[in-house]
């Protein structure tokens, strides 16, 4: 995809999201379930199912990348990814973390 097409797709996605119901779900994918400080944020989403589907797809991609690393370097220990989806999350500056009304997997 060219940079121009990517920019147009991003603007279209933003416009459609702004016109629809509130996008209240966000997701976090952790490449290593033992280290929750390292994550990739996904979303926002209008439903838990959309968040869950995207997070699981990102985890699948991460797992395939881990398999390639293990194959290339036998001493490399594969990590187990994890994810969570949060509803109506806000960044708490004092806690330096997102606080959500609820979280789900």
Biotite code that builds the C-alpha atoms (Angstrom):
import biotite.structure as struc

atoms = struc.array([
    struc.Atom([0.000, 0.000, 0.000], chain_id="A", res_id=1, res_name="UNK", atom_name="CA", element="C"),
    struc.Atom([1.397, 3.371, -0.959], chain_id="A", res_id=2, res_name="UNK", atom_name="CA", element="C"),
    struc.Atom([1.816, 6.087, 1.668], chain_id="A", res_id=3, res_name="UNK", atom_name="CA", element="C"),
    struc.Atom([-1.003, 8.056, 0.020], chain_id="A", res_id=4, res_name="UNK", atom_name="CA", element="C"),
    struc.Atom([-3.400, 5.090, 0.114], chain_id="A", res_id=5, res_name="UNK", atom_name="CA", element="C"),
    struc.Atom([-2.407, 4.347, 3.705], chain_id="A", res_id=6, res_name="UNK", atom_name="CA", element="C"),
    struc.Atom([-3.174, 7.940, 4.701], chain_id="A", res_id=7, res_name="UNK", atom_name="CA", element="C"),
    struc.Atom([-6.541, 7.808, 2.920], chain_id="A", res_id=8, res_name="UNK", atom_name="CA", element="C"),
    struc.Atom([-7.420, 4.509, 4.597], chain_id="A", res_id=9, res_name="UNK", atom_name="CA", element="C"),
    struc.Atom([-6.491, 5.959, 7.989], chain_id="A", res_id=10, res_name="UNK", atom_name="CA", element="C"),
    struc.Atom([-8.662, 9.024, 7.430], chain_id="A", res_id=11, res_name="UNK", atom_name="CA", element="C"),
    struc.Atom([-11.575, 6.866, 6.277], chain_id="A", res_id=12, res_name="UNK", atom_name="CA", element="C"),
    struc.Atom([-11.263, 4.648, 9.350], chain_id="A", res_id=13, res_name="UNK", atom_name="CA", element="C"),
    struc.Atom([-11.192, 7.704, 11.596], chain_id="A", res_id=14, res_name="UNK", atom_name="CA", element="C"),
    struc.Atom([-14.242, 9.188, 9.877], chain_id="A", res_id=15, res_name="UNK", atom_name="CA", element="C"),
    struc.Atom([-16.234, 5.953, 10.147], chain_id="A", res_id=16, res_name="UNK", atom_name="CA", element="C"),
    struc.Atom([-15.321, 5.515, 13.795], chain_id="A", res_id=17, res_name="UNK", atom_name="CA", element="C"),
    struc.Atom([-16.338, 9.079, 14.574], chain_id="A", res_id=18, res_name="UNK", atom_name="CA", element="C"),
    struc.Atom([-19.742, 8.584, 12.928], chain_id="A", res_id=19, res_name="UNK", atom_name="CA", element="C"),
    struc.Atom([-20.576, 5.287, 14.627], chain_id="A", res_id=20, res_name="UNK", atom_name="CA", element="C"),
    struc.Atom([-21.182, 4.275, 18.237], chain_id="A", res_id=21, res_name="UNK", atom_name="CA", element="C"),
    struc.Atom([-18.582, 5.206, 20.816], chain_id="A", res_id=22, res_name="UNK", atom_name="CA", element="C"),
    struc.Atom([-15.413, 3.134, 20.497], chain_id="A", res_id=23, res_name="UNK", atom_name="CA", element="C"),
    struc.Atom([-15.098, 2.229, 24.160], chain_id="A", res_id=24, res_name="UNK", atom_name="CA", element="C"),
    struc.Atom([-12.808, -0.860, 24.014], chain_id="A", res_id=25, res_name="UNK", atom_name="CA", element="C"),
    struc.Atom([-9.000, -0.865, 23.858], chain_id="A", res_id=26, res_name="UNK", atom_name="CA", element="C"),
    struc.Atom([-6.638, -3.803, 23.823], chain_id="A", res_id=27, res_name="UNK", atom_name="CA", element="C"),
    struc.Atom([-3.125, -4.564, 25.003], chain_id="A", res_id=28, res_name="UNK", atom_name="CA", element="C"),
    struc.Atom([-1.036, -7.407, 23.646], chain_id="A", res_id=29, res_name="UNK", atom_name="CA", element="C"),
    struc.Atom([1.960, -8.503, 25.689], chain_id="A", res_id=30, res_name="UNK", atom_name="CA", element="C"),
    struc.Atom([4.718, -10.298, 23.728], chain_id="A", res_id=31, res_name="UNK", atom_name="CA", element="C"),
    struc.Atom([5.863, -11.864, 27.019], chain_id="A", res_id=32, res_name="UNK", atom_name="CA", element="C"),
    struc.Atom([3.145, -12.673, 29.550], chain_id="A", res_id=33, res_name="UNK", atom_name="CA", element="C"),
    struc.Atom([5.783, -12.424, 32.289], chain_id="A", res_id=34, res_name="UNK", atom_name="CA", element="C"),
    struc.Atom([6.546, -8.765, 31.432], chain_id="A", res_id=35, res_name="UNK", atom_name="CA", element="C"),
    struc.Atom([3.457, -6.544, 31.387], chain_id="A", res_id=36, res_name="UNK", atom_name="CA", element="C"),
    struc.Atom([5.534, -3.383, 30.932], chain_id="A", res_id=37, res_name="UNK", atom_name="CA", element="C"),
    struc.Atom([6.202, -4.379, 27.302], chain_id="A", res_id=38, res_name="UNK", atom_name="CA", element="C"),
    struc.Atom([3.005, -4.201, 25.235], chain_id="A", res_id=39, res_name="UNK", atom_name="CA", element="C"),
    struc.Atom([1.418, -3.238, 21.941], chain_id="A", res_id=40, res_name="UNK", atom_name="CA", element="C"),
    struc.Atom([-1.812, -1.255, 22.197], chain_id="A", res_id=41, res_name="UNK", atom_name="CA", element="C"),
    struc.Atom([-4.593, -2.029, 19.703], chain_id="A", res_id=42, res_name="UNK", atom_name="CA", element="C"),
    struc.Atom([-7.853, -0.216, 19.124], chain_id="A", res_id=43, res_name="UNK", atom_name="CA", element="C"),
    struc.Atom([-10.055, 1.560, 19.898], chain_id="A", res_id=44, res_name="UNK", atom_name="CA", element="C"),
    struc.Atom([-12.961, -0.774, 19.099], chain_id="A", res_id=45, res_name="UNK", atom_name="CA", element="C"),
    struc.Atom([-16.718, -0.535, 19.304], chain_id="A", res_id=46, res_name="UNK", atom_name="CA", element="C"),
    struc.Atom([-17.101, -4.056, 20.711], chain_id="A", res_id=47, res_name="UNK", atom_name="CA", element="C"),
    struc.Atom([-15.286, -6.526, 22.918], chain_id="A", res_id=48, res_name="UNK", atom_name="CA", element="C"),
    struc.Atom([-15.406, -9.112, 20.111], chain_id="A", res_id=49, res_name="UNK", atom_name="CA", element="C"),
    struc.Atom([-13.548, -6.789, 17.723], chain_id="A", res_id=50, res_name="UNK", atom_name="CA", element="C"),
    struc.Atom([-10.904, -6.112, 20.374], chain_id="A", res_id=51, res_name="UNK", atom_name="CA", element="C"),
    struc.Atom([-10.526, -9.811, 21.184], chain_id="A", res_id=52, res_name="UNK", atom_name="CA", element="C"),
    struc.Atom([-10.262, -10.812, 17.509], chain_id="A", res_id=53, res_name="UNK", atom_name="CA", element="C"),
    struc.Atom([-7.583, -8.220, 16.761], chain_id="A", res_id=54, res_name="UNK", atom_name="CA", element="C"),
    struc.Atom([-5.596, -9.019, 19.915], chain_id="A", res_id=55, res_name="UNK", atom_name="CA", element="C"),
    struc.Atom([-5.632, -12.732, 19.095], chain_id="A", res_id=56, res_name="UNK", atom_name="CA", element="C"),
    struc.Atom([-4.475, -12.042, 15.540], chain_id="A", res_id=57, res_name="UNK", atom_name="CA", element="C"),
    struc.Atom([-1.576, -9.929, 16.837], chain_id="A", res_id=58, res_name="UNK", atom_name="CA", element="C"),
    struc.Atom([-0.666, -12.725, 19.277], chain_id="A", res_id=59, res_name="UNK", atom_name="CA", element="C"),
    struc.Atom([-0.668, -15.249, 16.402], chain_id="A", res_id=60, res_name="UNK", atom_name="CA", element="C"),
    struc.Atom([1.687, -13.002, 14.444], chain_id="A", res_id=61, res_name="UNK", atom_name="CA", element="C"),
    struc.Atom([3.953, -12.648, 17.489], chain_id="A", res_id=62, res_name="UNK", atom_name="CA", element="C"),
    struc.Atom([4.000, -16.420, 18.021], chain_id="A", res_id=63, res_name="UNK", atom_name="CA", element="C"),
    struc.Atom([5.042, -17.010, 14.413], chain_id="A", res_id=64, res_name="UNK", atom_name="CA", element="C"),
    struc.Atom([7.845, -14.453, 14.799], chain_id="A", res_id=65, res_name="UNK", atom_name="CA", element="C"),
    struc.Atom([8.966, -16.232, 18.006], chain_id="A", res_id=66, res_name="UNK", atom_name="CA", element="C"),
    struc.Atom([9.057, -19.559, 16.153], chain_id="A", res_id=67, res_name="UNK", atom_name="CA", element="C"),
    struc.Atom([11.337, -18.046, 13.501], chain_id="A", res_id=68, res_name="UNK", atom_name="CA", element="C"),
    struc.Atom([13.665, -16.684, 16.201], chain_id="A", res_id=69, res_name="UNK", atom_name="CA", element="C"),
    struc.Atom([13.857, -20.074, 17.921], chain_id="A", res_id=70, res_name="UNK", atom_name="CA", element="C"),
    struc.Atom([14.571, -21.771, 14.584], chain_id="A", res_id=71, res_name="UNK", atom_name="CA", element="C"),
    struc.Atom([17.347, -19.277, 13.840], chain_id="A", res_id=72, res_name="UNK", atom_name="CA", element="C"),
    struc.Atom([18.888, -19.384, 17.318], chain_id="A", res_id=73, res_name="UNK", atom_name="CA", element="C"),
    struc.Atom([18.443, -22.576, 19.319], chain_id="A", res_id=74, res_name="UNK", atom_name="CA", element="C"),
    struc.Atom([19.522, -20.776, 22.502], chain_id="A", res_id=75, res_name="UNK", atom_name="CA", element="C"),
    struc.Atom([16.638, -18.307, 22.217], chain_id="A", res_id=76, res_name="UNK", atom_name="CA", element="C"),
    struc.Atom([13.807, -19.121, 24.609], chain_id="A", res_id=77, res_name="UNK", atom_name="CA", element="C"),
    struc.Atom([10.338, -18.477, 23.197], chain_id="A", res_id=78, res_name="UNK", atom_name="CA", element="C"),
    struc.Atom([8.022, -16.236, 25.205], chain_id="A", res_id=79, res_name="UNK", atom_name="CA", element="C"),
    struc.Atom([4.304, -16.788, 25.715], chain_id="A", res_id=80, res_name="UNK", atom_name="CA", element="C"),
    struc.Atom([2.203, -13.806, 24.575], chain_id="A", res_id=81, res_name="UNK", atom_name="CA", element="C"),
    struc.Atom([-0.976, -12.664, 26.312], chain_id="A", res_id=82, res_name="UNK", atom_name="CA", element="C"),
    struc.Atom([-3.621, -9.966, 25.871], chain_id="A", res_id=83, res_name="UNK", atom_name="CA", element="C"),
    struc.Atom([-6.428, -8.132, 27.585], chain_id="A", res_id=84, res_name="UNK", atom_name="CA", element="C"),
    struc.Atom([-9.239, -5.882, 26.421], chain_id="A", res_id=85, res_name="UNK", atom_name="CA", element="C"),
    struc.Atom([-10.461, -2.985, 28.527], chain_id="A", res_id=86, res_name="UNK", atom_name="CA", element="C"),
    struc.Atom([-13.762, -1.117, 28.509], chain_id="A", res_id=87, res_name="UNK", atom_name="CA", element="C"),
    struc.Atom([-13.835, 2.656, 29.020], chain_id="A", res_id=88, res_name="UNK", atom_name="CA", element="C"),
    struc.Atom([-10.175, 2.977, 29.980], chain_id="A", res_id=89, res_name="UNK", atom_name="CA", element="C"),
    struc.Atom([-8.420, 6.169, 30.993], chain_id="A", res_id=90, res_name="UNK", atom_name="CA", element="C"),
    struc.Atom([-4.788, 6.837, 31.733], chain_id="A", res_id=91, res_name="UNK", atom_name="CA", element="C"),
    struc.Atom([-4.241, 7.470, 35.440], chain_id="A", res_id=92, res_name="UNK", atom_name="CA", element="C"),
    struc.Atom([-1.216, 9.746, 35.583], chain_id="A", res_id=93, res_name="UNK", atom_name="CA", element="C"),
    struc.Atom([-0.565, 9.048, 39.277], chain_id="A", res_id=94, res_name="UNK", atom_name="CA", element="C"),
    struc.Atom([-0.544, 5.278, 38.768], chain_id="A", res_id=95, res_name="UNK", atom_name="CA", element="C"),
    struc.Atom([1.091, 5.634, 35.337], chain_id="A", res_id=96, res_name="UNK", atom_name="CA", element="C"),
    struc.Atom([-1.257, 2.999, 33.921], chain_id="A", res_id=97, res_name="UNK", atom_name="CA", element="C"),
    struc.Atom([-4.626, 2.624, 32.244], chain_id="A", res_id=98, res_name="UNK", atom_name="CA", element="C"),
    struc.Atom([-7.589, 2.082, 34.534], chain_id="A", res_id=99, res_name="UNK", atom_name="CA", element="C"),
    struc.Atom([-10.667, 0.475, 32.980], chain_id="A", res_id=100, res_name="UNK", atom_name="CA", element="C"),
    struc.Atom([-14.261, -0.008, 34.093], chain_id="A", res_id=101, res_name="UNK", atom_name="CA", element="C"),
    struc.Atom([-13.767, -3.674, 33.230], chain_id="A", res_id=102, res_name="UNK", atom_name="CA", element="C"),
    struc.Atom([-11.278, -5.966, 31.508], chain_id="A", res_id=103, res_name="UNK", atom_name="CA", element="C"),
    struc.Atom([-11.852, -9.227, 29.667], chain_id="A", res_id=104, res_name="UNK", atom_name="CA", element="C"),
    struc.Atom([-10.126, -11.881, 27.548], chain_id="A", res_id=105, res_name="UNK", atom_name="CA", element="C"),
])
